[in-house]
Amino acid sequence: MSPKLISIQVGVPRRVLLDGGEVSTGIFKNPVHQRILMRPHNLDGDRQADLTVHGGRDKAVYAYPSEHYAYWKNELPGVDLPWGSFGENLTTQGLLEGDVFLGDRYTIGGAEVVVTQPRIPCYKLNLKFQRDDMAKRFLASRRSGFYFRVLREGEIGAGDEIVRVHLDENRVSVSDVLKVYLCEPDSEDLRERALRVEYLSRSWREELSQQN
């Protein structure tokens, strides 16, 4: 069965309380029930609050595997987890971090995208779940999801097949590059291969380059 798009979510930044003050976050997403245009910087109707760490061409669209929801329902009993709970724009089926490689290109509906990096959660995931440990638990789970850069804008909709049209020759999976980020033993070869990926995001290229 081909990978497919299960659900689409978008949202605009909102103000939430933090330590007696307010912060702006775009992590709250709402489902879209019609076809929507995927553009070079985001989906129609979607915006990020802090463009220094979210969004931009390298992180235009965030995808998260639907398969991980069963894990989180077990980890977070009693918590309502509709699609989009982790701030993802695209909830997918059939695309797991161990099988998705940096630089892989996919078509979704009329759009074409390329994988640029995993997601490293920030404190706003704690805000979303109202738990001080959620970002830490998310990273430890290795269920990171991944970001897409949009190579060709086009309309997408729930139910669209996600078709890999190019397999990157360096074969560094999203799971692999997380090992490099976390400085796991014997990851030097992975780091060097990741740095050869044309579409590795700029921020991750800088991060991995500094690990010399």
TORLOKE-119456 format. One record per residue: residue number from 0; chain; x, y, z of N, C-alpha, C in turn. Coordinates in steps of 0.2 Angstrom, whole numbers, plus 5000, padded with zeros to 4 digits. Layout:
// residues N
(NUM; A; (X; Y; Z); (X; Y; Z); (X; Y; Z)) ...
***
This chain:
// residues 212
(0; A; (5004; 4994; 5000); (5000; 5000; 5000); (5004; 5006; 5000)) (1; A; (5003; 5011; 4996); (5007; 5017; 4995); (5006; 5021; 5001)) (2; A; (5011; 5025; 5003); (5010; 5030; 5008); (5005; 5035; 5006)) (3; A; (5001; 5038; 5011); (4996; 5043; 5009); (4995; 5048; 5015)) (4; A; (4992; 5053; 5013); (4991; 5059; 5017); (4984; 5058; 5021)) (5; A; (4984; 5057; 5028); (4978; 5056; 5031); (4974; 5062; 5033)) (6; A; (4978; 5067; 5035); (4974; 5073; 5037); (4979; 5079; 5036)) (7; A; (4976; 5085; 5035); (4979; 5092; 5035); (4977; 5096; 5040)) (8; A; (4982; 5100; 5043); (4980; 5105; 5048); (4984; 5111; 5047)) (9; A; (4981; 5117; 5049); (4984; 5123; 5048); (4982; 5127; 5054)) (10; A; (4986; 5133; 5055); (4984; 5137; 5061); (4988; 5144; 5061)) (11; A; (4986; 5149; 5064); (4989; 5155; 5064); (4992; 5156; 5072)) (12; A; (4997; 5160; 5073); (4999; 5161; 5080); (4994; 5163; 5085)) (13; A; (4994; 5161; 5091); (4990; 5164; 5096); (4994; 5165; 5102)) (14; A; (4992; 5169; 5106); (4995; 5171; 5113); (4993; 5166; 5118)) (15; A; (4998; 5163; 5122); (4997; 5159; 5127); (5001; 5161; 5133)) (16; A; (4998; 5160; 5139); (5001; 5162; 5145); (5007; 5158; 5147)) (17; A; (5013; 5161; 5149); (5019; 5157; 5152); (5022; 5161; 5157)) (18; A; (5022; 5158; 5163); (5026; 5161; 5169); (5024; 5168; 5170)) (19; A; (5017; 5170; 5170); (5015; 5176; 5171); (5015; 5181; 5165)) (20; A; (5018; 5179; 5160); (5018; 5183; 5154); (5014; 5179; 5148)) (21; A; (5016; 5182; 5142); (5013; 5179; 5136); (5018; 5177; 5131)) (22; A; (5017; 5172; 5127); (5021; 5170; 5121); (5017; 5169; 5115)) (23; A; (5019; 5170; 5109); (5016; 5168; 5103); (5018; 5161; 5101)) (24; A; (5013; 5157; 5099); (5015; 5151; 5096); (5010; 5149; 5091)) (25; A; (5012; 5145; 5086); (5008; 5143; 5080); (5007; 5135; 5081)) (26; A; (5009; 5132; 5086); (5008; 5125; 5087); (5001; 5122; 5087)) (27; A; (4996; 5126; 5088); (4989; 5124; 5088); (4987; 5124; 5081)) (28; A; (4985; 5118; 5079); (4983; 5118; 5072); (4975; 5115; 5072)) (29; A; (4972; 5117; 5066); (4965; 5115; 5065); (4964; 5111; 5059)) (30; A; (4960; 5106; 5058); (4960; 5102; 5052); (4957; 5106; 5046)) (31; A; (4959; 5104; 5040); (4956; 5107; 5034); (4953; 5101; 5031)) (32; A; (4947; 5103; 5028); (4943; 5097; 5025); (4942; 5098; 5018)) (33; A; (4946; 5103; 5015); (4945; 5104; 5008); (4953; 5104; 5005)) (34; A; (4953; 5103; 4998); (4960; 5104; 4996); (4963; 5111; 4997)) (35; A; (4969; 5111; 4998); (4973; 5117; 5000); (4979; 5118; 4996)) (36; A; (4981; 5124; 4995); (4987; 5125; 4991); (4993; 5125; 4996)) (37; A; (4998; 5121; 4994); (5005; 5121; 4997); (5010; 5125; 4994)) (38; A; (5012; 5130; 4997); (5016; 5136; 4994); (5023; 5135; 4997)) (39; A; (5028; 5138; 4994); (5035; 5138; 4996); (5037; 5139; 5003)) (40; A; (5033; 5143; 5007); (5034; 5144; 5014); (5029; 5141; 5019)) (41; A; (5024; 5139; 5016); (5019; 5136; 5021); (5013; 5134; 5017)) (42; A; (5008; 5131; 5020); (5001; 5130; 5017); (4997; 5136; 5018)) (43; A; (4992; 5137; 5013); (4987; 5142; 5014); (4984; 5142; 5021)) (44; A; (4984; 5147; 5024); (4980; 5147; 5031); (4985; 5146; 5037)) (45; A; (4991; 5144; 5035); (4996; 5142; 5041); (5001; 5147; 5041)) (46; A; (5003; 5149; 5048); (5009; 5154; 5049); (5012; 5151; 5055)) (47; A; (5019; 5153; 5055); (5023; 5151; 5061); (5024; 5158; 5065)) (48; A; (5025; 5157; 5072); (5026; 5163; 5076); (5033; 5165; 5076)) (49; A; (5038; 5161; 5076); (5045; 5163; 5077); (5049; 5160; 5071)) (50; A; (5050; 5164; 5066); (5053; 5162; 5060); (5060; 5161; 5061)) (51; A; (5063; 5162; 5067); (5070; 5161; 5068); (5071; 5153; 5069)) (52; A; (5066; 5150; 5071); (5067; 5143; 5073); (5061; 5139; 5069)) (53; A; (5056; 5142; 5067); (5051; 5138; 5063); (5050; 5141; 5056)) (54; A; (5047; 5137; 5052); (5046; 5139; 5045); (5052; 5141; 5041)) (55; A; (5050; 5145; 5036); (5055; 5147; 5031); (5055; 5141; 5026)) (56; A; (5059; 5142; 5021); (5059; 5137; 5015); (5061; 5130; 5018)) (57; A; (5066; 5129; 5022); (5068; 5123; 5024); (5063; 5119; 5029)) (58; A; (5059; 5123; 5032); (5054; 5120; 5036); (5047; 5123; 5035)) (59; A; (5045; 5122; 5028); (5039; 5125; 5026); (5033; 5121; 5029)) (60; A; (5034; 5115; 5029); (5028; 5110; 5031); (5031; 5105; 5035)) (61; A; (5027; 5103; 5041); (5029; 5098; 5045); (5025; 5092; 5045)) (62; A; (5028; 5086; 5044); (5024; 5080; 5043); (5025; 5075; 5049)) (63; A; (5020; 5072; 5052); (5021; 5067; 5057); (5017; 5061; 5056)) (64; A; (5020; 5055; 5057); (5017; 5049; 5055); (5011; 5047; 5060)) (65; A; (5005; 5045; 5057); (4999; 5043; 5061); (5001; 5037; 5065)) (66; A; (5006; 5033; 5063); (5007; 5027; 5067); (5009; 5028; 5074)) (67; A; (5012; 5034; 5075); (5015; 5036; 5082); (5009; 5038; 5087)) (68; A; (5003; 5039; 5084); (4998; 5041; 5089); (4996; 5035; 5094)) (69; A; (4997; 5029; 5092); (4995; 5024; 5097); (5000; 5024; 5102)) (70; A; (5007; 5025; 5101); (5012; 5026; 5106); (5010; 5031; 5111)) (71; A; (5008; 5037; 5108); (5007; 5043; 5113); (5000; 5042; 5117)) (72; A; (4995; 5038; 5114); (4989; 5037; 5118); (4991; 5032; 5124)) (73; A; (4996; 5028; 5123); (4998; 5024; 5128); (5002; 5028; 5134)) (74; A; (5006; 5032; 5131); (5010; 5036; 5135); (5006; 5042; 5139)) (75; A; (5001; 5044; 5136); (4997; 5050; 5139); (4990; 5048; 5140)) (76; A; (4989; 5043; 5144); (4982; 5040; 5145); (4977; 5046; 5147)) (77; A; (4971; 5046; 5144); (4966; 5051; 5145); (4967; 5057; 5142)) (78; A; (4972; 5058; 5138); (4973; 5064; 5134); (4970; 5064; 5127)) (79; A; (4966; 5068; 5125); (4963; 5068; 5118); (4968; 5070; 5113)) (80; A; (4969; 5066; 5108); (4974; 5066; 5103); (4971; 5066; 5096)) (81; A; (4968; 5071; 5094); (4966; 5072; 5087); (4972; 5073; 5083)) (82; A; (4971; 5071; 5076); (4976; 5073; 5071); (4978; 5080; 5072)) (83; A; (4985; 5081; 5072); (4987; 5088; 5072); (4990; 5090; 5079)) (84; A; (4989; 5085; 5084); (4991; 5086; 5091); (4998; 5088; 5092)) (85; A; (5002; 5086; 5088); (5009; 5087; 5089); (5012; 5093; 5084)) (86; A; (5007; 5097; 5082); (5008; 5103; 5078); (5010; 5102; 5071)) (87; A; (5008; 5096; 5069); (5010; 5094; 5062); (5005; 5097; 5057)) (88; A; (5007; 5099; 5051); (5003; 5101; 5046); (5000; 5095; 5042)) (89; A; (5004; 5090; 5041); (5002; 5084; 5037); (5003; 5078; 5042)) (90; A; (4997; 5074; 5043); (4998; 5068; 5046); (4998; 5063; 5041)) (91; A; (5003; 5058; 5041); (5004; 5054; 5036); (5003; 5046; 5038)) (92; A; (5003; 5042; 5033); (5003; 5035; 5034); (5008; 5032; 5030)) (93; A; (5012; 5027; 5032); (5017; 5024; 5028); (5023; 5027; 5027)) (94; A; (5025; 5032; 5031); (5031; 5036; 5031); (5034; 5036; 5038)) (95; A; (5039; 5032; 5039); (5042; 5032; 5046); (5049; 5034; 5045)) (96; A; (5051; 5037; 5051); (5058; 5040; 5051); (5064; 5035; 5049)) (97; A; (5063; 5029; 5050); (5068; 5024; 5048); (5069; 5023; 5041)) (98; A; (5063; 5025; 5037); (5063; 5023; 5030); (5063; 5030; 5026)) (99; A; (5062; 5035; 5029); (5062; 5042; 5025); (5069; 5045; 5026)) (100; A; (5072; 5046; 5020); (5079; 5049; 5020); (5079; 5056; 5018)) (101; A; (5084; 5060; 5021); (5086; 5067; 5020); (5087; 5067; 5012)) (102; A; (5084; 5072; 5009); (5085; 5073; 5002); (5080; 5069; 4998)) (103; A; (5076; 5065; 5001); (5071; 5061; 4997); (5065; 5066; 4994)) (104; A; (5063; 5065; 4988); (5058; 5069; 4985); (5052; 5065; 4984)) (105; A; (5046; 5069; 4986); (5039; 5066; 4986); (5035; 5070; 4982)) (106; A; (5030; 5067; 4978); (5024; 5071; 4976); (5018; 5070; 4981)) (107; A; (5015; 5075; 4982); (5008; 5074; 4986); (5003; 5079; 4982)) (108; A; (4998; 5075; 4979); (4994; 5079; 4975); (4997; 5083; 4969)) (109; A; (4996; 5089; 4969); (5000; 5093; 4964); (5007; 5096; 4966)) (110; A; (5009; 5095; 4972); (5015; 5098; 4975); (5020; 5092; 4975)) (111; A; (5027; 5095; 4975); (5032; 5091; 4976); (5036; 5094; 4982)) (112; A; (5039; 5089; 4986); (5042; 5091; 4992); (5049; 5087; 4993)) (113; A; (5053; 5090; 4997); (5059; 5086; 4999); (5061; 5086; 5006)) (114; A; (5063; 5081; 5009); (5064; 5080; 5016); (5071; 5084; 5018)) (115; A; (5070; 5088; 5023); (5076; 5092; 5025); (5079; 5091; 5032)) (116; A; (5075; 5089; 5037); (5077; 5088; 5043); (5072; 5085; 5048)) (117; A; (5074; 5082; 5054); (5069; 5080; 5059); (5067; 5086; 5062)) (118; A; (5062; 5085; 5067); (5060; 5090; 5071); (5063; 5089; 5078)) (119; A; (5066; 5094; 5081); (5068; 5095; 5088); (5063; 5099; 5091)) (120; A; (5059; 5096; 5096); (5054; 5100; 5099); (5057; 5106; 5104)) (121; A; (5053; 5111; 5104); (5055; 5117; 5109); (5050; 5117; 5115)) (122; A; (5051; 5122; 5119); (5046; 5122; 5125); (5039; 5123; 5124)) (123; A; (5038; 5125; 5117); (5031; 5126; 5116); (5027; 5120; 5115)) (124; A; (5030; 5114; 5114); (5026; 5108; 5115); (5024; 5106; 5122)) (125; A; (5028; 5109; 5127); (5026; 5108; 5134); (5020; 5112; 5135)) (126; A; (5020; 5118; 5132); (5014; 5123; 5133); (5008; 5119; 5130)) (127; A; (5009; 5116; 5124); (5003; 5113; 5121); (5000; 5108; 5125)) (128; A; (5004; 5104; 5128); (5002; 5098; 5132); (5001; 5100; 5140)) (129; A; (5003; 5106; 5141); (5003; 5108; 5148); (5007; 5103; 5153)) (130; A; (5013; 5101; 5150); (5017; 5096; 5154); (5024; 5099; 5153)) (131; A; (5028; 5099; 5159); (5035; 5102; 5158); (5040; 5097; 5155)) (132; A; (5038; 5091; 5154); (5042; 5086; 5152); (5041; 5083; 5145)) (133; A; (5036; 5087; 5141); (5034; 5084; 5135); (5039; 5085; 5129)) (134; A; (5042; 5090; 5129); (5048; 5091; 5124); (5053; 5086; 5125)) (135; A; (5055; 5085; 5131); (5060; 5080; 5133); (5058; 5073; 5131)) (136; A; (5052; 5071; 5132); (5049; 5064; 5131); (5048; 5063; 5123)) (137; A; (5047; 5069; 5120); (5046; 5068; 5113); (5052; 5067; 5109)) (138; A; (5058; 5070; 5111); (5064; 5069; 5108); (5067; 5062; 5110)) (139; A; (5066; 5060; 5116); (5068; 5053; 5119); (5064; 5048; 5115)) (140; A; (5058; 5049; 5113); (5054; 5044; 5109); (5057; 5042; 5102)) (141; A; (5061; 5047; 5100); (5064; 5047; 5093); (5058; 5047; 5087)) (142; A; (5052; 5048; 5090); (5046; 5049; 5085); (5046; 5056; 5083)) (143; A; (5050; 5059; 5079); (5052; 5066; 5078); (5047; 5069; 5072)) (144; A; (5045; 5065; 5068); (5042; 5067; 5061); (5048; 5071; 5058)) (145; A; (5046; 5075; 5052); (5051; 5078; 5048); (5048; 5084; 5044)) (146; A; (5053; 5088; 5042); (5051; 5094; 5038); (5052; 5093; 5031)) (147; A; (5047; 5096; 5027); (5048; 5096; 5020); (5049; 5103; 5018)) (148; A; (5053; 5104; 5013); (5054; 5110; 5008); (5050; 5109; 5002)) (149; A; (5046; 5114; 5000); (5042; 5114; 4994); (5046; 5115; 4988)) (150; A; (5046; 5111; 4984); (5050; 5112; 4977); (5045; 5114; 4972)) (151; A; (5039; 5112; 4972); (5034; 5114; 4967); (5027; 5115; 4971)) (152; A; (5025; 5121; 4971); (5018; 5122; 4974); (5013; 5118; 4971)) (153; A; (5007; 5117; 4974); (5002; 5113; 4971); (4997; 5112; 4977)) (154; A; (4991; 5110; 4974); (4985; 5108; 4979); (4986; 5101; 4982)) (155; A; (4984; 5100; 4988); (4985; 5094; 4991); (4978; 5093; 4995)) (156; A; (4977; 5086; 4996); (4971; 5085; 5000); (4971; 5078; 5004)) (157; A; (4967; 5078; 5009); (4967; 5071; 5013); (4966; 5066; 5008)) (158; A; (4969; 5060; 5009); (4968; 5054; 5004); (4973; 5054; 4999)) (159; A; (4977; 5060; 4997); (4982; 5059; 4992); (4987; 5054; 4993)) (160; A; (4989; 5051; 4988); (4995; 5047; 4989); (5001; 5051; 4989)) (161; A; (5006; 5048; 4993); (5013; 5052; 4994); (5018; 5047; 4990)) (162; A; (5020; 5049; 4985); (5024; 5045; 4980); (5032; 5048; 4980)) (163; A; (5036; 5043; 4982); (5043; 5045; 4982); (5045; 5045; 4974)) (164; A; (5048; 5051; 4972); (5050; 5051; 4965); (5058; 5052; 4965)) (165; A; (5061; 5052; 4971); (5069; 5052; 4971); (5071; 5050; 4977)) (166; A; (5075; 5045; 4977); (5078; 5042; 4983); (5085; 5045; 4984)) (167; A; (5087; 5048; 4989); (5093; 5052; 4990); (5099; 5046; 4990)) (168; A; (5104; 5048; 4986); (5110; 5043; 4986); (5114; 5042; 4992)) (169; A; (5113; 5047; 4997); (5117; 5046; 5003); (5114; 5042; 5008)) (170; A; (5108; 5040; 5007); (5104; 5036; 5012); (5105; 5037; 5019)) (171; A; (5104; 5043; 5021); (5104; 5045; 5028); (5097; 5046; 5030)) (172; A; (5094; 5041; 5034); (5087; 5042; 5036); (5086; 5047; 5042)) (173; A; (5080; 5049; 5043); (5078; 5054; 5048); (5080; 5051; 5055)) (174; A; (5079; 5045; 5056); (5082; 5042; 5062); (5089; 5042; 5063)) (175; A; (5093; 5041; 5057); (5100; 5041; 5057); (5103; 5048; 5059)) (176; A; (5100; 5053; 5056); (5103; 5060; 5058); (5101; 5062; 5065)) (177; A; (5096; 5059; 5068); (5094; 5060; 5075); (5100; 5058; 5079)) (178; A; (5103; 5052; 5077); (5108; 5049; 5081); (5114; 5053; 5080)) (179; A; (5115; 5056; 5075); (5121; 5061; 5074); (5120; 5067; 5079)) (180; A; (5114; 5070; 5079); (5112; 5076; 5083); (5113; 5074; 5090)) (181; A; (5112; 5068; 5092); (5112; 5066; 5099); (5119; 5063; 5101)) (182; A; (5124; 5064; 5096); (5131; 5062; 5097); (5132; 5055; 5099)) (183; A; (5128; 5051; 5096); (5128; 5044; 5098); (5135; 5041; 5095)) (184; A; (5138; 5035; 5098); (5144; 5032; 5096); (5143; 5030; 5089)) (185; A; (5149; 5030; 5085); (5149; 5027; 5078); (5145; 5031; 5073)) (186; A; (5143; 5037; 5074); (5139; 5041; 5070); (5143; 5046; 5065)) (187; A; (5150; 5045; 5065); (5154; 5050; 5061); (5152; 5049; 5054)) (188; A; (5152; 5043; 5052); (5150; 5041; 5044); (5144; 5044; 5042)) (189; A; (5139; 5043; 5047); (5132; 5046; 5045); (5132; 5054; 5045)) (190; A; (5136; 5057; 5049); (5137; 5064; 5049); (5140; 5067; 5042)) (191; A; (5145; 5063; 5040); (5148; 5065; 5034); (5144; 5064; 5028)) (192; A; (5140; 5059; 5028); (5135; 5058; 5023); (5129; 5063; 5023)) (193; A; (5127; 5064; 5029); (5122; 5069; 5030); (5124; 5076; 5027)) (194; A; (5130; 5078; 5028); (5133; 5084; 5025); (5133; 5084; 5018)) (195; A; (5133; 5079; 5015); (5133; 5078; 5007); (5126; 5079; 5004)) (196; A; (5121; 5079; 5008); (5114; 5079; 5006); (5112; 5086; 5004)) (197; A; (5111; 5087; 4997); (5110; 5094; 4995); (5104; 5098; 4998)) (198; A; (5099; 5095; 5000); (5093; 5098; 5003); (5093; 5098; 5011)) (199; A; (5099; 5096; 5014); (5099; 5096; 5021); (5098; 5104; 5023)) (200; A; (5094; 5105; 5028); (5092; 5112; 5030); (5098; 5115; 5032)) (201; A; (5098; 5122; 5031); (5104; 5126; 5033); (5106; 5125; 5040)) (202; A; (5101; 5126; 5045); (5102; 5125; 5052); (5105; 5119; 5054)) (203; A; (5103; 5113; 5051); (5106; 5107; 5053); (5113; 5106; 5049)) (204; A; (5114; 5109; 5044); (5121; 5109; 5041); (5126; 5112; 5045)) (205; A; (5124; 5118; 5048); (5128; 5122; 5053); (5129; 5118; 5059)) (206; A; (5124; 5115; 5062); (5124; 5111; 5068); (5129; 5105; 5067)) (207; A; (5128; 5101; 5061); (5133; 5095; 5060); (5140; 5097; 5059)) (208; A; (5141; 5103; 5055); (5147; 5105; 5054); (5151; 5107; 5060)) (209; A; (5148; 5109; 5065); (5151; 5111; 5071); (5153; 5105; 5076)) (210; A; (5151; 5099; 5074); (5152; 5093; 5078); (5159; 5091; 5076)) (211; A; (5163; 5094; 5072); (5170; 5092; 5070); (5174; 5092; 5076)) 
***
